[in-house]
Amino acid sequence: MNAMILDLNALKNRQQTAWGSGDYSVVGTTLQIVGESLAEACDLRWDERVLDVAAGNGNATLAAARRGCHVTSTDYVPTLLDVGAERAKAERLDVNFQVADAENLPFQDASFDAVLSTFGVMFTPDQAKAATELARVCRPGGRIGLANWTPGGFIGQLFKTLGRQLPPPAGVQPPSLWGVEAHLHSLFGADAAAISATARFFNFRYRSAAHFVDVFRTWYGPVHKAFAVLPSDKASALEKDIIDLLNRLNRGGPDSLVVPGEYLEVVVTRR
C-alpha cells in the first residue's frame, strides 16, 4: 500500500509538471461551451456557493460566476489559475482563486452548494480519493457537475494513441473511466442520491490534422511533454498515428478539420 501511495504521488508530480508545460489555456478556452452547458445542467442559482475543482483556465468558473454564483476556483497549477483570474477580471467577475489539490481539498465538509469540474478531476491519480473529496465538500442535496471525456470518444482514443508510444504506469486507472456511468456509480456510491449522465459532443475545429498536431504539441501539456521526451523516431510515429486518427474521425471535408469529441455530462445529486 505504501509503495502504491508513493507511486501515485510521483505520478501526480509528473502530471503537475505536464499540465504546467505549454499553455493549456490556448486549447482550454476553446472548450468554454462545455462549462456553460454544465452550469445549465446543474441549474446553478444566484448566490449559490460553487467550487470549481481542477479548474484549469476557468471555463466552469466563469460560467458559474456569470450566473451570479460565489465561486472559488482551484487547481494545483498556479499559472493556470492566473489565466482564469485574468479572464474573470476582464469580465468584472468577482471570483476567489486558490491553489488546491483535488485529492485533498482545503475546505470544510458541506461548504458548497455545487462542485464542478470540466475535464479536470478525471486526471487525478487516485480516483476514489478525488471522488470522496468532491462529495465531502458538497452539501447534502447539492450537485456535483462533471464533464469527462469517454473512452471511445476522440480524446479517449487520443490518449490510447499516446499510450502506445509512452505507456502509462502499471496499475493506474485511465482517466477516461470517469466517462463511464457505471464507474461513476462505483466512485460515488452511497454519497449519491442520483446520478444523471448524458453523452454530449464537443467539436474540435482546426485547419487540418497537421494544424491540430502543431497546436497540441506546442500548448497542450500531456501532448507537449510526450513529444518532448520521445526520441525522434517514436515522435514521428506518434505524429503519424494522431494524424491518422484525426483524418479517420474528420467530418469537415478535405479543406478543414472538424472532429467530434464525445464526453459525458454528469450531475451527481449529493445524498
C-alpha positions as CSV (number, residue, x, y, z in Angstrom):
1,M,0.0,0.0,0.0
2,N,2.8,2.5,0.9
3,A,4.5,1.7,-2.4
4,M,1.3,2.4,-4.2
5,I,0.9,5.7,-2.4
6,L,4.4,6.7,-3.3
7,D,3.8,5.8,-6.9
8,L,0.6,7.9,-7.1
9,N,2.4,10.8,-5.5
10,A,5.2,10.5,-8.1
11,L,2.7,10.3,-10.9
12,K,0.9,13.4,-9.6
13,N,4.1,15.3,-9.6
14,R,4.8,14.3,-13.2
15,Q,1.2,15.3,-14.2
16,Q,1.6,18.6,-12.4
17,T,4.7,19.3,-14.5
18,A,3.0,18.2,-17.7
19,W,-0.1,20.4,-17.2
20,G,2.2,23.3,-16.3
21,S,4.1,23.0,-19.6
22,G,3.0,24.5,-22.8
23,D,0.0,26.8,-22.2
24,Y,-3.2,24.8,-21.7
25,S,-5.4,27.9,-22.0
26,V,-4.7,28.1,-25.7
27,V,-6.7,24.9,-26.1
28,G,-8.8,25.2,-22.9
29,T,-10.5,28.5,-23.9
30,T,-12.0,26.8,-27.0
31,L,-13.9,24.5,-24.6
32,Q,-15.8,27.3,-22.9
33,I,-19.2,26.0,-24.2
34,V,-18.8,22.8,-22.1
35,G,-18.6,24.9,-19.0
36,E,-21.7,26.8,-20.0
37,S,-23.6,23.6,-20.7
38,L,-22.6,22.1,-17.4
39,A,-23.7,25.2,-15.5
40,E,-27.1,24.9,-17.0
41,A,-27.2,21.1,-16.4
42,C,-26.5,21.8,-12.7
43,D,-29.2,24.5,-12.7
44,L,-27.0,27.0,-10.8
45,R,-28.7,29.7,-8.9
46,W,-27.7,33.3,-8.0
47,D,-25.7,33.5,-4.7
48,E,-25.0,29.8,-4.6
49,R,-21.6,28.7,-3.4
50,V,-19.7,27.0,-6.2
51,L,-16.3,25.2,-6.2
52,D,-14.5,24.6,-9.5
53,V,-12.0,21.7,-9.0
54,A,-9.0,21.3,-11.3
55,A,-10.4,24.4,-12.9
56,G,-7.6,24.9,-15.5
57,N,-8.1,28.2,-17.2
58,G,-11.5,28.6,-15.6
59,N,-14.3,27.7,-18.1
60,A,-16.7,26.3,-15.4
61,T,-15.5,29.1,-13.1
62,L,-16.6,31.8,-15.5
63,A,-19.9,30.0,-16.4
64,A,-20.8,29.9,-12.7
65,A,-19.8,33.4,-12.0
66,R,-21.8,34.7,-15.0
67,R,-24.8,33.1,-13.2
68,G,-24.3,35.1,-10.1
69,C,-22.7,32.4,-8.0
70,H,-20.0,32.9,-5.4
71,V,-17.2,30.9,-7.0
72,T,-14.0,29.5,-5.7
73,S,-11.7,28.3,-8.5
74,T,-9.0,25.8,-7.7
75,D,-6.1,24.0,-9.4
76,Y,-2.7,22.6,-8.4
77,V,-1.0,24.6,-11.3
78,P,-0.8,28.2,-10.2
79,T,-0.1,29.5,-13.8
80,L,-3.5,28.1,-14.9
81,L,-5.3,29.9,-12.1
82,D,-3.5,33.1,-13.2
83,V,-5.1,32.8,-16.7
84,G,-8.5,32.2,-15.1
85,A,-8.0,35.3,-12.9
86,E,-7.2,37.4,-16.0
87,R,-10.4,36.3,-17.7
88,A,-12.5,36.9,-14.6
89,K,-11.0,40.4,-14.3
90,A,-11.7,41.2,-17.9
91,E,-15.4,40.4,-17.3
92,R,-15.5,42.2,-13.9
93,L,-16.5,38.9,-12.2
94,D,-15.6,38.5,-8.5
95,V,-14.0,35.1,-8.1
96,N,-11.8,33.6,-5.4
97,F,-8.8,31.8,-6.9
98,Q,-6.9,29.3,-4.7
99,V,-4.2,26.7,-5.3
100,A,-5.6,23.3,-4.2
101,D,-5.1,19.6,-4.8
102,A,-8.3,17.8,-5.9
103,E,-7.4,14.8,-3.7
104,N,-7.0,16.9,-0.6
105,L,-9.3,19.9,-0.8
106,P,-8.7,22.6,1.9
107,F,-12.4,23.2,2.7
108,Q,-14.8,22.1,5.4
109,D,-17.4,19.4,4.9
110,A,-20.6,20.6,3.0
111,S,-19.1,24.0,2.2
112,F,-20.6,24.3,-1.3
113,D,-24.0,24.1,-3.0
114,A,-22.3,22.9,-6.2
115,V,-18.9,21.4,-7.1
116,L,-17.8,21.4,-10.7
117,S,-15.0,20.1,-12.8
118,T,-14.7,20.1,-16.6
119,F,-12.0,17.7,-17.9
120,G,-10.1,18.2,-14.7
121,V,-10.7,15.9,-11.8
122,M,-10.8,13.0,-14.2
123,F,-7.0,13.2,-14.4
124,T,-6.3,12.6,-10.7
125,P,-4.2,9.5,-10.0
126,D,-6.3,8.4,-7.0
127,Q,-9.8,8.5,-8.5
128,A,-11.6,7.2,-5.4
129,K,-10.0,9.7,-3.2
130,A,-10.8,12.6,-5.5
131,A,-14.5,11.5,-5.7
132,T,-14.7,11.3,-1.9
133,E,-13.3,14.8,-1.7
134,L,-15.9,16.2,-4.2
135,A,-18.7,14.6,-2.2
136,R,-17.3,15.7,1.1
137,V,-17.2,19.4,0.3
138,C,-20.7,19.4,-1.3
139,R,-23.7,19.9,0.9
140,P,-26.5,17.3,1.1
141,G,-28.9,17.9,-1.7
142,G,-26.2,19.8,-3.6
143,R,-24.9,18.9,-7.1
144,I,-21.5,17.6,-8.3
145,G,-21.3,18.6,-12.0
146,L,-18.6,16.9,-14.2
147,A,-17.6,16.9,-17.9
148,N,-15.5,13.8,-18.6
149,W,-14.0,12.5,-21.9
150,T,-15.3,9.0,-22.7
151,P,-13.0,6.0,-23.5
152,G,-14.4,5.6,-27.0
153,G,-14.5,9.3,-27.9
154,F,-11.8,11.2,-29.7
155,I,-9.8,12.3,-26.6
156,G,-10.1,8.8,-25.1
157,Q,-8.7,7.4,-28.4
158,L,-6.0,10.2,-28.4
159,F,-4.8,9.1,-25.0
160,K,-4.7,5.5,-26.1
161,T,-2.6,6.6,-29.1
162,L,-0.2,8.4,-26.8
163,G,-0.1,5.3,-24.6
164,R,1.2,3.2,-27.4
165,Q,4.4,5.2,-27.6
166,L,4.5,6.3,-23.9
167,P,2.8,3.6,-21.8
168,P,1.1,4.8,-18.6
169,P,2.3,3.5,-15.2
170,A,1.1,0.0,-14.5
171,G,-1.9,-0.3,-12.2
172,V,-3.1,3.3,-12.7
173,Q,-6.7,3.6,-13.8
174,P,-7.2,5.5,-17.1
175,P,-8.8,9.0,-16.7
176,S,-11.4,8.1,-19.3
177,L,-13.1,5.8,-16.8
178,W,-14.7,8.9,-15.4
179,G,-16.6,8.9,-18.7
180,V,-18.2,5.6,-17.9
181,E,-21.5,5.8,-16.0
182,A,-21.0,2.5,-14.2
183,H,-17.6,3.7,-12.9
184,L,-19.2,6.9,-11.6
185,H,-21.7,4.8,-9.6
186,S,-18.8,2.9,-8.1
187,L,-16.8,6.1,-7.3
188,F,-19.7,8.0,-5.6
189,G,-21.6,5.0,-4.2
190,A,-23.6,5.8,-1.1
191,D,-22.7,9.6,-1.4
192,A,-25.0,9.9,-4.4
193,A,-28.8,10.2,-4.2
194,A,-28.9,10.2,-8.0
195,I,-26.5,10.3,-11.0
196,S,-27.6,11.7,-14.3
197,A,-25.2,11.1,-17.2
198,T,-25.7,12.5,-20.7
199,A,-23.5,11.9,-23.7
200,R,-22.5,15.1,-25.5
201,F,-20.0,16.2,-28.1
202,F,-17.5,19.0,-28.4
203,N,-16.3,19.7,-31.9
204,F,-12.6,20.3,-32.3
205,R,-12.2,22.7,-35.2
206,Y,-8.8,23.3,-36.8
207,R,-7.5,23.9,-40.3
208,S,-6.2,20.4,-40.8
209,A,-4.9,17.4,-38.9
210,A,-1.4,18.8,-39.1
211,H,-2.6,22.1,-37.6
212,F,-4.2,20.2,-34.7
213,V,-1.0,18.4,-34.0
214,D,1.1,21.6,-34.2
215,V,-1.2,23.3,-31.7
216,F,-1.4,20.4,-29.2
217,R,2.3,19.5,-29.3
218,T,3.1,23.2,-28.6
219,W,0.5,24.1,-26.0
220,Y,-1.4,21.1,-24.6
221,G,0.6,19.8,-21.6
222,P,0.3,16.0,-22.0
223,V,0.9,16.0,-25.7
224,H,3.7,18.7,-25.4
225,K,5.5,16.5,-22.8
226,A,5.1,13.3,-24.8
227,F,6.7,14.8,-27.9
228,A,9.4,16.4,-25.7
229,V,10.6,13.1,-24.2
230,L,10.2,10.7,-27.1
231,P,13.1,10.0,-29.4
232,S,12.7,11.3,-32.9
233,D,11.6,8.0,-34.5
234,K,8.9,7.5,-31.9
235,A,7.8,11.1,-32.0
236,S,7.4,10.8,-35.8
237,A,5.4,7.6,-35.3
238,L,3.2,9.3,-32.7
239,E,2.6,12.3,-35.1
240,K,1.5,9.9,-37.9
241,D,-0.8,7.9,-35.5
242,I,-2.5,11.1,-34.3
243,I,-2.9,12.4,-37.9
244,D,-4.4,9.1,-39.0
245,L,-6.8,9.2,-36.1
246,L,-7.9,12.8,-36.9
247,N,-8.4,12.1,-40.5
248,R,-10.4,9.0,-39.8
249,L,-12.8,11.0,-37.5
250,N,-12.8,14.2,-39.5
251,R,-16.3,15.3,-40.8
252,G,-15.1,18.7,-42.0
253,G,-14.2,17.6,-45.6
254,P,-10.9,17.9,-47.4
255,D,-10.3,21.6,-46.6
256,S,-10.9,21.7,-42.9
257,L,-10.9,19.6,-39.7
258,V,-14.0,19.1,-37.6
259,V,-13.6,16.2,-35.1
260,P,-16.5,15.4,-32.7
261,G,-15.2,14.6,-29.2
262,E,-17.6,12.7,-27.1
263,Y,-17.8,13.5,-23.4
264,L,-20.2,12.6,-20.5
265,E,-22.0,15.5,-18.9
266,V,-22.7,14.3,-15.3
267,V,-24.8,15.7,-12.5
268,V,-24.5,13.8,-9.1
269,T,-27.1,14.8,-6.6
270,R,-25.4,14.6,-3.1
271,R,-27.2,12.4,-0.6
